Amino acid sequence: MPVSNPVPGPAPDGASAPVPDGGHLDISRRRLLGTVGAAGAAGLVIGAAGGAGIASAVSGDGPVTGAGGPRALTSVGSTEVAFHGRHQPGITTPLQSRGHLVAFDLAPGAGRKEAAALLRRWSATARTLMAGKAPSADTGIALDAGPSSLTVTFGFGRTFFDRTGLAARRPMQLDPLPSFSNDAVDPKRSEGDLWVQIGADDSLVAFHALRALQKEAGDAARVRWQMNGFNRSAGATSRPMTARNLMGQVDGTNNPRTTDPDFDRRIFVPAGATGAQDWMADGSYAVVRRIRMLLDDWEGLTREKQERVIGRRKADGAPLSGGSETTPLDLDKRGPDGKLVIPDNAHARISAPEQNGGAAMLRRPFSFHDGIDADGAPDAGLLFVCWQADPLRGFVPVQRKLDRGDALSPFVRHESSGLFAVPGGAAEGEYVGQRLLES
């Protein structure tokens, strides 16, 4: 579900400089590739029309040249998102085609000091990679790729505050989510001290970031769980369109828009937050759910029945009450038979903000497919990620309403769950979470 009218981060000036405190060299991936070639590496070929280098705006040393003259990256590979800013990247950033979600637990004996050092390392690595550059001791996985809209987002789970002696600074918004009747949650694939969201428009760039951050964790933290997701690739449709999920439904139409006058109030913690939550100013809360789609059952329905379950036309996402995808739902409209055109248990009706006291959240998920079960059913569905200023006013009331009679419920199963506090973006010279860990 892409963000409507998203705000991408501005591109930096591309200057190369050492990364403070991180021990990384800002060597562009392209420059490093050229260095390897100059040293006589055999069989290393730079691609042609696909663009195998970092545009001059990123590397600062001009475009790749060849027999045909200057060659730049395609627009997909050259797109760069800024690491520093008011908010962390990966929240209002346009939805990427590849994603990884990973949770870590601090190692036994690790506390606030170790957590601060880890976030300092992670922030330096994320900034380097998001600029399309290679960290020191690089694996070479993405040497010939540009930034590809890479974003890395960091969050803290409820248990993080106990392990770091910061329980007094834990926001009440991190209180455990309630249980829902459709939950089949595996605790081993849920929660965690630390959470990282990685997104990119290139699979190797995304994996490169995942591997680099895992290695940087060192002895301070261990992976608790990790999930891989995907979306439609940029440019795959003739025009920009709302994404579809694995049920084939247009998914994300009713997302809050960044141009809405109350967008910031709904999605981000106010900049003037005080008390225990002051370190969360300009941050947001992420609810993460692995939602298994029972696709064999869903695909057994006729298209008409699927549309009545959702409350929207499958072809274009328009509400059954008429109009186009963005036409507001007419929840009172009735057909010639006197029945509601959008059924009273349709997913679109029950989840609509006007049906939930204005509760809203920014949904920014990835699809997943983790193989085929022994009975032939695909282990596939949605890595649901939603953002809000307060989950007690965003996700929780909407999910409670869905739990009481959503027509979609028989076709999905929630198999893991997590809630994370995602602090505001790091200013120049800061690392993510510094205002909490060094307060």
Secondary structure, DSSP 8 states (H G I E B T S, - for coil): ---BS--------------TTT----EEHHHHHHHHHHTT-TT----TTTT-S--HHHHSS--EEETTEEE---HHHH----SSSSS-TTSSS---SEEEEEEEEE-TT--HHHHHHHHHHHHHHHHHHHTTEE-TT---TTTT---TT-EEEEEE-HHHHHHTT-GGG--GGGS-----TTB---GGGS--SEEEEEEESSHHHHHHHHHHHHHHHTTTEEEEEEEEEE---TT-SSS----B-TTS-B--TT--BTTSTTHHHHHS--TT--GGGGGGTT-EEEEEEEEEE-HHHHHTS-HHHHHHHHTB-TTT--BTTSS-TTS---TT-B-TTSSBSS-TT-HHHHH-GGGTTT---EE--EEEEEEE-TTS-EEEEEEEEEEES-TTTTHHHHHHHHHTT-TTGGGEEEEEEEEEEE-----TT--TTHHHHT-
